[in-house]
């Protein structure tokens, strides 16, 4: 039950004068690395929420919010840790949108966020291992776990009448977590995984990996990789060798780069990404278009929501102290309360100041479950005439 009482709002307003200058929020994403093509829209989404809160003039006594970007590289845990260390100790951020990929998120959380008591809300780290990781109540995510994605992917594949698949996955926490949870779900549903093999990113030649997948066979190839790295290279090798003609693309492969790299060569292939529908998503799409970026890009809406949750939780707690406002995140994200859609952050701040409960819906139909992760809605996609098209939402 939410407890955003009038007394809390009064504290927030009285304390606001101390913040009527600048509150920094870190954005730790892979601006270089295997998902660099996805990072610009994600950063733009997070910064859109921060600008909306700043422009309202209703945040912490009129404080402005300043984004500070950091490159996690997505793949290099040491680089990500160093980036988050800089954001916390040098830049003085009060919350972090990030990380982006599961392995570097885990490293940053354990090595920097937890020792420094810093809140991190990831829009895209999906490893099932993060669900049970000890985090001192500091870590949340607006993207669903890959355990849920595996169930959805199984349903979609089965509905296509496919009973045997080969699986290739990027050799890290994200890839292995998704591949293993998918194999368990698919086999429990009566399917067969002919091979479940890792591939390393950054190689110049994937002939051996493609050969092994071809030998194992299957009606389709599940590519649990990165569209800017080995996932695309494996797909290219499979097409050119004739090993597979139908591909299943999870979230790490679904983006504009997929269309650019393959177009009609992957017609009939399909997949899924976390995404929502409804009025909140529609409003976000319009805001993104006005801001000059594509709101339908993968995890852009989830990044907007991660930033919004941090800022609204600060307002509810009456402080920018992560050790305090972390306890408001679940309250802000879930019912009961006045529904808050994307583009309504100023309204949310007014309600919080008045002592009224809010239920943040945002751009991605936010509902946090368990230890603080998204319950998850997915957009099923199919490639038709070389273009990614939406089939339906699940």
Secondary structure, DSSP 8 states (H G I E B T S, - for coil): -----HHHHHHHHHHHGGGSSEEEEEEEE-SSSTTHHHHHHHHHHHHHHHHHHHHHT-STTT-EEEEEEEE--SS-HHHHHHHHHIIIIIS--S-EEE-SSHHHHHHHIIIIIHHHT--EEESS---GGGGSS--TT-EEESS--HHHHHHHHHHHHHHTT--EEEEEEESSHHHHHHHHHHHHHHHHTT-EEEEEEEE-TT-S--HHHHHHHHHH--SEEEEES-TTTHHHHHHHHHHHHTS-S-EEE-GGG-SHHHHHHHGGGGTT-EEEEE---SHHHHHHHHHHHHHTS-TTSTTHHHHHHHHHHHHHHHHHHTS--HHHHGGGHHHHHSSSSEEEETT-HHHHHHHHHTT--EEEEETTT--EETTTEE---EEEEEEETTEEEEEEE-
